[in-house]
Amino acid sequence: MTQKLNVYALPTLVDEEELAGKTVVVIDVLRATTTICCALEAGAREVIPCLEIEEARRMAEQFPPDEVVLGGERGGLPIDGFDLGNSPDEYRPESVSGKSLVFTTTNGTRAMLRCRRAARVLLASFLNASAVLRELAALDEIHLVCAGTEGQYSRDDILLAGLLVDRLERSGAGRYEMNVQAITARENWTSSFAVPYVIGAEPMDPEVLAAELRRSEAGRRLTAIGQETDILTASLVDHLSLVPVLDTDSMRIRSE
C-alpha cells in the first residue's frame, strides 16, 4: 500500500473533500497552535475555535462567566473586550485552569475549520513536535496543513512541517510518497540548521530557531507590533508532551 505524506503551505491549497476521512495536522507556529498547546498545558478544559469575533462572543455567553475565557487576536493584537490575546505566555493556570477557552484568530482557527471533514485533526507546534510524531508514526496517510499569514506563505509553519516530514522519512526509511510542498518543506528544514539540530541528535537551541522564525512573514509582523517575546516561546522544541486534538463533530479541542 502506498503511504502518503502531503504538505499544504496554505489551507486554500487543499479542498476539504481531499481531507475527508483522513488524519490532518494543523500548523500555526506563530501563534495559534503554540498558544493552544500552552492553554491546555495550563489546565484549560477545552478550546473552542471560532471563525469570527461575534461568533466567539455568542459562544462565550453560553457558559457561566466563571467557566469561560475569551481569547484571540486580530492583526496580531488582542481583541477589545476579550480576556486574553494570542500570546502563549498569557495562558497560565490562574487564568484558564478548569475553564473553556473560546478562541478566534486571524489564521489558525480558519485552518482548523478547513479540516472539519477529516477523521482526526491534531494540532502541532514546535513545543509538542515529538509528541505529534509519535501519533503519526504508524499512519499510512498524513496531511499537514499550514495556516500561513493572512493568505501568504509563512516560513515558521513551513519549517515545522519540514521537521515533521524529515523525521517521519528518517524513521520510515523513505517510505512515503510526498507532494511537492512536502519535499520543499523538508528542504527548508534541512538547509536551515546544522545537521545535529536537523536530525535531533542535539536539542535545538531556542535562540537559533527563534532567529529563523523572526525572518518569517509572521515573525516580522509580530516583531513590528512588539510581540517578539512570543517567538522565543514558540521556539522551545519538545517543551510539552501533549497533543491537542480537534473533535470535528463537537468542534472542541482537547489534549491527549
C-alpha positions as protocol buffer text, in pm:
chain_id: "A"
residue {
  index: 1
  type: MET
  ca { x: 0 y: 0 z: 0 }
}
residue {
  index: 2
  type: THR
  ca { x: 131 y: 345 z: -94 }
}
residue {
  index: 3
  type: GLN
  ca { x: 197 y: 565 z: 208 }
}
residue {
  index: 4
  type: LYS
  ca { x: 129 y: 935 z: 152 }
}
residue {
  index: 5
  type: LEU
  ca { x: 267 y: 1242 z: 321 }
}
residue {
  index: 6
  type: ASN
  ca { x: 139 y: 1576 z: 192 }
}
residue {
  index: 7
  type: VAL
  ca { x: 203 y: 1935 z: 300 }
}
residue {
  index: 8
  type: TYR
  ca { x: -16 y: 2232 z: 210 }
}
residue {
  index: 9
  type: ALA
  ca { x: 155 y: 2567 z: 261 }
}
residue {
  index: 10
  type: LEU
  ca { x: -188 y: 2734 z: 291 }
}
residue {
  index: 11
  type: PRO
  ca { x: -532 y: 2596 z: 376 }
}
residue {
  index: 12
  type: THR
  ca { x: -666 y: 2720 z: 43 }
}
residue {
  index: 13
  type: LEU
  ca { x: -431 y: 2485 z: -141 }
}
residue {
  index: 14
  type: VAL
  ca { x: -632 y: 2179 z: -40 }
}
residue {
  index: 15
  type: ASP
  ca { x: -1001 y: 2103 z: -85 }
}
residue {
  index: 16
  type: GLU
  ca { x: -1199 y: 1999 z: 220 }
}
residue {
  index: 17
  type: GLU
  ca { x: -1305 y: 1689 z: 27 }
}
residue {
  index: 18
  type: GLU
  ca { x: -944 y: 1578 z: -11 }
}
residue {
  index: 19
  type: LEU
  ca { x: -907 y: 1579 z: 368 }
}
residue {
  index: 20
  type: ALA
  ca { x: -1234 y: 1398 z: 434 }
}
residue {
  index: 21
  type: GLY
  ca { x: -1181 y: 1088 z: 645 }
}
residue {
  index: 22
  type: LYS
  ca { x: -805 y: 1149 z: 675 }
}
residue {
  index: 23
  type: THR
  ca { x: -562 y: 1234 z: 954 }
}
residue {
  index: 24
  type: VAL
  ca { x: -466 y: 1601 z: 936 }
}
residue {
  index: 25
  type: VAL
  ca { x: -215 y: 1807 z: 1131 }
}
residue {
  index: 26
  type: VAL
  ca { x: -279 y: 2183 z: 1155 }
}
residue {
  index: 27
  type: ILE
  ca { x: 27 y: 2405 z: 1198 }
}
residue {
  index: 28
  type: ASP
  ca { x: 24 y: 2771 z: 1305 }
}
residue {
  index: 29
  type: VAL
  ca { x: 352 y: 2820 z: 1488 }
}
residue {
  index: 30
  type: LEU
  ca { x: 311 y: 3197 z: 1531 }
}
residue {
  index: 31
  type: ARG
  ca { x: 88 y: 3159 z: 1713 }
}
residue {
  index: 32
  type: ALA
  ca { x: -244 y: 2974 z: 1737 }
}
residue {
  index: 33
  type: THR
  ca { x: -131 y: 2613 z: 1772 }
}
residue {
  index: 34
  type: THR
  ca { x: 151 y: 2716 z: 2006 }
}
residue {
  index: 35
  type: THR
  ca { x: -92 y: 2911 z: 2223 }
}
residue {
  index: 36
  type: ILE
  ca { x: -348 y: 2630 z: 2229 }
}
residue {
  index: 37
  type: CYS
  ca { x: -80 y: 2387 z: 2345 }
}
residue {
  index: 38
  type: CYS
  ca { x: 10 y: 2626 z: 2628 }
}
residue {
  index: 39
  type: ALA
  ca { x: -356 y: 2679 z: 2723 }
}
residue {
  index: 40
  type: LEU
  ca { x: -422 y: 2306 z: 2752 }
}
residue {
  index: 41
  type: GLU
  ca { x: -98 y: 2252 z: 2940 }
}
residue {
  index: 42
  type: ALA
  ca { x: -211 y: 2524 z: 3182 }
}
residue {
  index: 43
  type: GLY
  ca { x: -527 y: 2327 z: 3252 }
}
residue {
  index: 44
  type: ALA
  ca { x: -787 y: 2464 z: 3014 }
}
residue {
  index: 45
  type: ARG
  ca { x: -1072 y: 2213 z: 2993 }
}
residue {
  index: 46
  type: GLU
  ca { x: -1115 y: 2260 z: 2618 }
}
residue {
  index: 47
  type: VAL
  ca { x: -1061 y: 2509 z: 2338 }
}
residue {
  index: 48
  type: ILE
  ca { x: -1348 y: 2610 z: 2110 }
}
residue {
  index: 49
  type: PRO
  ca { x: -1224 y: 2760 z: 1780 }
}
residue {
  index: 50
  type: CYS
  ca { x: -1445 y: 3025 z: 1621 }
}
residue {
  index: 51
  type: LEU
  ca { x: -1409 y: 3199 z: 1285 }
}
residue {
  index: 52
  type: GLU
  ca { x: -1544 y: 3540 z: 1380 }
}
residue {
  index: 53
  type: ILE
  ca { x: -1530 y: 3771 z: 1680 }
}
residue {
  index: 54
  type: GLU
  ca { x: -1906 y: 3795 z: 1726 }
}
residue {
  index: 55
  type: GLU
  ca { x: -1939 y: 3418 z: 1694 }
}
residue {
  index: 56
  type: ALA
  ca { x: -1686 y: 3382 z: 1976 }
}
residue {
  index: 57
  type: ARG
  ca { x: -1873 y: 3629 z: 2195 }
}
residue {
  index: 58
  type: ARG
  ca { x: -2202 y: 3445 z: 2140 }
}
residue {
  index: 59
  type: MET
  ca { x: -2037 y: 3113 z: 2221 }
}
residue {
  index: 60
  type: ALA
  ca { x: -1887 y: 3250 z: 2543 }
}
residue {
  index: 61
  type: GLU
  ca { x: -2229 y: 3373 z: 2654 }
}
residue {
  index: 62
  type: GLN
  ca { x: -2347 y: 3012 z: 2669 }
}
residue {
  index: 63
  type: PHE
  ca { x: -2118 y: 2943 z: 2968 }
}
residue {
  index: 64
  type: PRO
  ca { x: -2132 y: 3069 z: 3326 }
}
residue {
  index: 65
  type: PRO
  ca { x: -1890 y: 3365 z: 3347 }
}
residue {
  index: 66
  type: ASP
  ca { x: -1654 y: 3183 z: 3583 }
}
residue {
  index: 67
  type: GLU
  ca { x: -1623 y: 2884 z: 3347 }
}
residue {
  index: 68
  type: VAL
  ca { x: -1514 y: 3052 z: 3024 }
}
residue {
  index: 69
  type: VAL
  ca { x: -1228 y: 3262 z: 2889 }
}
residue {
  index: 70
  type: LEU
  ca { x: -1240 y: 3460 z: 2564 }
}
residue {
  index: 71
  type: GLY
  ca { x: -909 y: 3466 z: 2380 }
}
residue {
  index: 72
  type: GLY
  ca { x: -770 y: 3557 z: 2042 }
}
residue {
  index: 73
  type: GLU
  ca { x: -645 y: 3832 z: 1815 }
}
residue {
  index: 74
  type: ARG
  ca { x: -695 y: 4030 z: 1500 }
}
residue {
  index: 75
  type: GLY
  ca { x: -395 y: 4168 z: 1319 }
}
residue {
  index: 76
  type: GLY
  ca { x: -184 y: 4009 z: 1592 }
}
residue {
  index: 77
  type: LEU
  ca { x: -333 y: 4231 z: 1863 }
}
residue {
  index: 78
  type: PRO
  ca { x: -573 y: 4145 z: 2148 }
}
residue {
  index: 79
  type: ILE
  ca { x: -943 y: 4191 z: 2071 }
}
residue {
  index: 80
  type: ASP
  ca { x: -1127 y: 4465 z: 2258 }
}
residue {
  index: 81
  type: GLY
  ca { x: -1330 y: 4313 z: 2540 }
}
residue {
  index: 82
  type: PHE
  ca { x: -1161 y: 3973 z: 2530 }
}
residue {
  index: 83
  type: ASP
  ca { x: -991 y: 3832 z: 2838 }
}
residue {
  index: 84
  type: LEU
  ca { x: -667 y: 3726 z: 2668 }
}
residue {
  index: 85
  type: GLY
  ca { x: -486 y: 3772 z: 2338 }
}
residue {
  index: 86
  type: ASN
  ca { x: -289 y: 3519 z: 2137 }
}
residue {
  index: 87
  type: SER
  ca { x: 36 y: 3528 z: 2331 }
}
residue {
  index: 88
  type: PRO
  ca { x: 122 y: 3179 z: 2464 }
}
residue {
  index: 89
  type: ASP
  ca { x: 272 y: 3326 z: 2780 }
}
residue {
  index: 90
  type: GLU
  ca { x: -67 y: 3471 z: 2879 }
}
residue {
  index: 91
  type: TYR
  ca { x: -219 y: 3126 z: 2918 }
}
residue {
  index: 92
  type: ARG
  ca { x: -137 y: 3030 z: 3275 }
}
residue {
  index: 93
  type: PRO
  ca { x: -320 y: 2813 z: 3528 }
}
residue {
  index: 94
  type: GLU
  ca { x: -453 y: 3113 z: 3718 }
}
residue {
  index: 95
  type: SER
  ca { x: -631 y: 3239 z: 3406 }
}
residue {
  index: 96
  type: VAL
  ca { x: -751 y: 2924 z: 3227 }
}
residue {
  index: 97
  type: SER
  ca { x: -736 y: 2617 z: 3453 }
}
residue {
  index: 98
  type: GLY
  ca { x: -1065 y: 2429 z: 3452 }
}
residue {
  index: 99
  type: LYS
  ca { x: -1223 y: 2669 z: 3204 }
}
residue {
  index: 100
  type: SER
  ca { x: -1340 y: 2651 z: 2844 }
}
residue {
  index: 101
  type: LEU
  ca { x: -1136 y: 2876 z: 2615 }
}
residue {
  index: 102
  type: VAL
  ca { x: -1334 y: 3030 z: 2329 }
}
residue {
  index: 103
  type: PHE
  ca { x: -1067 y: 3125 z: 2076 }
}
residue {
  index: 104
  type: THR
  ca { x: -1055 y: 3312 z: 1746 }
}
residue {
  index: 105
  type: THR
  ca { x: -750 y: 3415 z: 1543 }
}
residue {
  index: 106
  type: THR
  ca { x: -676 y: 3561 z: 1203 }
}
residue {
  index: 107
  type: ASN
  ca { x: -523 y: 3246 z: 1054 }
}
residue {
  index: 108
  type: GLY
  ca { x: -510 y: 2943 z: 1282 }
}
residue {
  index: 109
  type: THR
  ca { x: -878 y: 2891 z: 1353 }
}
residue {
  index: 110
  type: ARG
  ca { x: -954 y: 2923 z: 982 }
}
residue {
  index: 111
  type: ALA
  ca { x: -705 y: 2647 z: 904 }
}
residue {
  index: 112
  type: MET
  ca { x: -868 y: 2424 z: 1167 }
}
residue {
  index: 113
  type: LEU
  ca { x: -1214 y: 2474 z: 1026 }
}
residue {
  index: 114
  type: ARG
  ca { x: -1084 y: 2386 z: 679 }
}
residue {
  index: 115
  type: CYS
  ca { x: -1027 y: 2037 z: 819 }
}
residue {
  index: 116
  type: ARG
  ca { x: -1373 y: 1985 z: 964 }
}
residue {
  index: 117
  type: ARG
  ca { x: -1439 y: 1678 z: 744 }
}
residue {
  index: 118
  type: ALA
  ca { x: -1120 y: 1499 z: 846 }
}
residue {
  index: 119
  type: ALA
  ca { x: -1138 y: 1184 z: 1058 }
}
residue {
  index: 120
  type: ARG
  ca { x: -877 y: 1315 z: 1303 }
}
residue {
  index: 121
  type: VAL
  ca { x: -721 y: 1659 z: 1342 }
}
residue {
  index: 122
  type: LEU
  ca { x: -406 y: 1712 z: 1550 }
}
residue {
  index: 123
  type: LEU
  ca { x: -252 y: 2050 z: 1633 }
}
residue {
  index: 124
  type: ALA
  ca { x: 126 y: 2085 z: 1609 }
}
residue {
  index: 125
  type: SER
  ca { x: 378 y: 2339 z: 1729 }
}
residue {
  index: 126
  type: PHE
  ca { x: 750 y: 2315 z: 1791 }
}
residue {
  index: 127
  type: LEU
  ca { x: 660 y: 2277 z: 2159 }
}
residue {
  index: 128
  type: ASN
  ca { x: 499 y: 1936 z: 2101 }
}
residue {
  index: 129
  type: ALA
  ca { x: 672 y: 1820 z: 1782 }
}
residue {
  index: 130
  type: SER
  ca { x: 791 y: 1483 z: 1912 }
}
residue {
  index: 131
  type: ALA
  ca { x: 456 y: 1409 z: 2075 }
}
residue {
  index: 132
  type: VAL
  ca { x: 284 y: 1470 z: 1740 }
}
residue {
  index: 133
  type: LEU
  ca { x: 538 y: 1250 z: 1563 }
}
residue {
  index: 134
  type: ARG
  ca { x: 457 y: 961 z: 1795 }
}
residue {
  index: 135
  type: GLU
  ca { x: 91 y: 993 z: 1696 }
}
residue {
  index: 136
  type: LEU
  ca { x: 178 y: 989 z: 1326 }
}
residue {
  index: 137
  type: ALA
  ca { x: 444 y: 719 z: 1315 }
}
residue {
  index: 138
  type: ALA
  ca { x: 221 y: 424 z: 1227 }
}
residue {
  index: 139
  type: LEU
  ca { x: -10 y: 602 z: 982 }
}
residue {
  index: 140
  type: ASP
  ca { x: -23 y: 536 z: 608 }
}
residue {
  index: 141
  type: GLU
  ca { x: -158 y: 876 z: 504 }
}
residue {
  index: 142
  type: ILE
  ca { x: -84 y: 1212 z: 664 }
}
residue {
  index: 143
  type: HIS
  ca { x: -178 y: 1566 z: 560 }
}
residue {
  index: 144
  type: LEU
  ca { x: -4 y: 1869 z: 712 }
}
residue {
  index: 145
  type: VAL
  ca { x: -197 y: 2196 z: 671 }
}
residue {
  index: 146
  type: CYS
  ca { x: -9 y: 2522 z: 736 }
}
residue {
  index: 147
  type: ALA
  ca { x: -212 y: 2826 z: 840 }
}
residue {
  index: 148
  type: GLY
  ca { x: 8 y: 3088 z: 675 }
}
residue {
  index: 149
  type: THR
  ca { x: -29 y: 3458 z: 748 }
}
residue {
  index: 150
  type: GLU
  ca { x: -324 y: 3644 z: 600 }
}
residue {
  index: 151
  type: GLY
  ca { x: -319 y: 3436 z: 284 }
}
residue {
  index: 152
  type: GLN
  ca { x: 59 y: 3434 z: 243 }
}
residue {
  index: 153
  type: TYR
  ca { x: 306 y: 3152 z: 299 }
}
residue {
  index: 154
  type: SER
  ca { x: 489 y: 3187 z: 630 }
}
residue {
  index: 155
  type: ARG
  ca { x: 819 y: 3014 z: 687 }
}
residue {
  index: 156
  type: ASP
  ca { x: 754 y: 2942 z: 1055 }
}
residue {
  index: 157
  type: ASP
  ca { x: 485 y: 2694 z: 954 }
}
residue {
  index: 158
  type: ILE
  ca { x: 690 y: 2555 z: 665 }
}
residue {
  index: 159
  type: LEU
  ca { x: 985 y: 2485 z: 894 }
}
residue {
  index: 160
  type: LEU
  ca { x: 776 y: 2284 z: 1138 }
}
residue {
  index: 161
  type: ALA
  ca { x: 615 y: 2093 z: 851 }
}
residue {
  index: 162
  type: GLY
  ca { x: 966 y: 2025 z: 724 }
}
residue {
  index: 163
  type: LEU
  ca { x: 1078 y: 1893 z: 1063 }
}
residue {
  index: 164
  type: LEU
  ca { x: 781 y: 1656 z: 1076 }
}
residue {
  index: 165
  type: VAL
  ca { x: 837 y: 1535 z: 719 }
}
residue {
  index: 166
  type: ASP
  ca { x: 1209 y: 1484 z: 774 }
}
residue {
  index: 167
  type: ARG
  ca { x: 1169 y: 1292 z: 1099 }
}
residue {
  index: 168
  type: LEU
  ca { x: 894 y: 1073 z: 953 }
}
residue {
  index: 169
  type: GLU
  ca { x: 1104 y: 1000 z: 646 }
}
residue {
  index: 170
  type: ARG
  ca { x: 1411 y: 914 z: 852 }
}
residue {
  index: 171
  type: SER
  ca { x: 1218 y: 686 z: 1084 }
}
residue {
  index: 172
  type: GLY
  ca { x: 1047 y: 509 z: 795 }
}
residue {
  index: 173
  type: ALA
  ca { x: 1348 y: 478 z: 565 }
}
residue {
  index: 174
  type: GLY
  ca { x: 1191 y: 683 z: 288 }
}
residue {
  index: 175
  type: ARG
  ca { x: 858 y: 504 z: 282 }
}
residue {
  index: 176
  type: TYR
  ca { x: 634 y: 797 z: 186 }
}
residue {
  index: 177
  type: GLU
  ca { x: 507 y: 926 z: -144 }
}
residue {
  index: 178
  type: MET
  ca { x: 521 y: 1305 z: -96 }
}
residue {
  index: 179
  type: ASN
  ca { x: 376 y: 1602 z: -280 }
}
residue {
  index: 180
  type: VAL
  ca { x: 599 y: 1885 z: -396 }
}
residue {
  index: 181
  type: GLN
  ca { x: 515 y: 2103 z: -97 }
}
residue {
  index: 182
  type: ALA
  ca { x: 627 y: 1827 z: 141 }
}
residue {
  index: 183
  type: ILE
  ca { x: 959 y: 1796 z: -42 }
}
residue {
  index: 184
  type: THR
  ca { x: 1005 y: 2174 z: -33 }
}
residue {
  index: 185
  type: ALA
  ca { x: 922 y: 2193 z: 338 }
}
residue {
  index: 186
  type: ARG
  ca { x: 1176 y: 1924 z: 416 }
}
residue {
  index: 187
  type: GLU
  ca { x: 1441 y: 2105 z: 214 }
}
residue {
  index: 188
  type: ASN
  ca { x: 1367 y: 2426 z: 405 }
}
residue {
  index: 189
  type: TRP
  ca { x: 1418 y: 2247 z: 735 }
}
residue {
  index: 190
  type: THR
  ca { x: 1732 y: 2054 z: 644 }
}
residue {
  index: 191
  type: SER
  ca { x: 1903 y: 2354 z: 482 }
}
residue {
  index: 192
  type: SER
  ca { x: 1838 y: 2595 z: 768 }
}
residue {
  index: 193
  type: PHE
  ca { x: 2024 y: 2436 z: 1059 }
}
residue {
  index: 194
  type: ALA
  ca { x: 2332 y: 2233 z: 1149 }
}
residue {
  index: 195
  type: VAL
  ca { x: 2291 y: 1858 z: 1099 }
}
residue {
  index: 196
  type: PRO
  ca { x: 2275 y: 1766 z: 1470 }
}
residue {
  index: 197
  type: TYR
  ca { x: 1979 y: 2001 z: 1512 }
}
residue {
  index: 198
  type: VAL
  ca { x: 1812 y: 1881 z: 1193 }
}
residue {
  index: 199
  type: ILE
  ca { x: 1815 y: 1513 z: 1284 }
}
residue {
  index: 200
  type: GLY
  ca { x: 1751 y: 1565 z: 1655 }
}
residue {
  index: 201
  type: ALA
  ca { x: 2090 y: 1440 z: 1769 }
}
residue {
  index: 202
  type: GLU
  ca { x: 2125 y: 1757 z: 1978 }
}
residue {
  index: 203
  type: PRO
  ca { x: 1847 y: 1962 z: 2139 }
}
residue {
  index: 204
  type: MET
  ca { x: 1758 y: 2261 z: 1925 }
}
residue {
  index: 205
  type: ASP
  ca { x: 1890 y: 2587 z: 2068 }
}
residue {
  index: 206
  type: PRO
  ca { x: 1578 y: 2805 z: 2107 }
}
residue {
  index: 207
  type: GLU
  ca { x: 1770 y: 3118 z: 2009 }
}
residue {
  index: 208
  type: VAL
  ca { x: 1885 y: 2953 z: 1685 }
}
residue {
  index: 209
  type: LEU
  ca { x: 1532 y: 2852 z: 1591 }
}
residue {
  index: 210
  type: ALA
  ca { x: 1389 y: 3188 z: 1700 }
}
residue {
  index: 211
  type: ALA
  ca { x: 1631 y: 3366 z: 1468 }
}
residue {
  index: 212
  type: GLU
  ca { x: 1481 y: 3177 z: 1175 }
}
residue {
  index: 213
  type: LEU
  ca { x: 1123 y: 3230 z: 1289 }
}
residue {
  index: 214
  type: ARG
  ca { x: 1181 y: 3604 z: 1319 }
}
residue {
  index: 215
  type: ARG
  ca { x: 1255 y: 3612 z: 946 }
}
residue {
  index: 216
  type: SER
  ca { x: 921 y: 3455 z: 857 }
}
residue {
  index: 217
  type: GLU
  ca { x: 625 y: 3666 z: 748 }
}
residue {
  index: 218
  type: ALA
  ca { x: 453 y: 3602 z: 1082 }
}
residue {
  index: 219
  type: GLY
  ca { x: 774 y: 3669 z: 1273 }
}
residue {
  index: 220
  type: ARG
  ca { x: 827 y: 4006 z: 1107 }
}
residue {
  index: 221
  type: ARG
  ca { x: 469 y: 4106 z: 1184 }
}
residue {
  index: 222
  type: LEU
  ca { x: 498 y: 4007 z: 1549 }
}
residue {
  index: 223
  type: THR
  ca { x: 823 y: 4198 z: 1584 }
}
residue {
  index: 224
  type: ALA
  ca { x: 660 y: 4506 z: 1429 }
}
residue {
  index: 225
  type: ILE
  ca { x: 380 y: 4507 z: 1689 }
}
residue {
  index: 226
  type: GLY
  ca { x: 606 y: 4443 z: 1988 }
}
residue {
  index: 227
  type: GLN
  ca { x: 522 y: 4073 z: 2035 }
}
residue {
  index: 228
  type: GLU
  ca { x: 871 y: 3937 z: 1968 }
}
residue {
  index: 229
  type: THR
  ca { x: 894 y: 3751 z: 2301 }
}
residue {
  index: 230
  type: ASP
  ca { x: 629 y: 3510 z: 2172 }
}
residue {
  index: 231
  type: ILE
  ca { x: 873 y: 3395 z: 1905 }
}
residue {
  index: 232
  type: LEU
  ca { x: 1120 y: 3265 z: 2162 }
}
residue {
  index: 233
  type: THR
  ca { x: 843 y: 3083 z: 2349 }
}
residue {
  index: 234
  type: ALA
  ca { x: 736 y: 2921 z: 2023 }
}
residue {
  index: 235
  type: SER
  ca { x: 1095 y: 2801 z: 1971 }
}
residue {
  index: 236
  type: LEU
  ca { x: 1109 y: 2571 z: 2275 }
}
residue {
  index: 237
  type: VAL
  ca { x: 1122 y: 2242 z: 2087 }
}
residue {
  index: 238
  type: ASP
  ca { x: 965 y: 1945 z: 2270 }
}
residue {
  index: 239
  type: HIS
  ca { x: 884 y: 2157 z: 2573 }
}
residue {
  index: 240
  type: LEU
  ca { x: 544 y: 1984 z: 2604 }
}
residue {
  index: 241
  type: SER
  ca { x: 424 y: 1625 z: 2566 }
}
residue {
  index: 242
  type: LEU
  ca { x: 54 y: 1679 z: 2499 }
}
residue {
  index: 243
  type: VAL
  ca { x: -120 y: 1667 z: 2161 }
}
residue {
  index: 244
  type: PRO
  ca { x: -428 y: 1885 z: 2108 }
}
residue {
  index: 245
  type: VAL
  ca { x: -697 y: 1701 z: 1910 }
}
residue {
  index: 246
  type: LEU
  ca { x: -989 y: 1873 z: 1741 }
}
residue {
  index: 247
  type: ASP
  ca { x: -1311 y: 1673 z: 1761 }
}
residue {
  index: 248
  type: THR
  ca { x: -1474 y: 1772 z: 1433 }
}
residue {
  index: 249
  type: ASP
  ca { x: -1821 y: 1669 z: 1548 }
}
residue {
  index: 250
  type: SER
  ca { x: -1831 y: 1894 z: 1853 }
}
residue {
  index: 251
  type: MET
  ca { x: -1563 y: 2140 z: 1729 }
}
residue {
  index: 252
  type: ARG
  ca { x: -1385 y: 2115 z: 2060 }
}
residue {
  index: 253
  type: ILE
  ca { x: -1010 y: 2081 z: 2110 }
}
residue {
  index: 254
  type: ARG
  ca { x: -884 y: 1869 z: 2399 }
}
residue {
  index: 255
  type: SER
  ca { x: -547 y: 1717 z: 2478 }
}
residue {
  index: 256
  type: GLU
  ca { x: -429 y: 1359 z: 2452 }
}
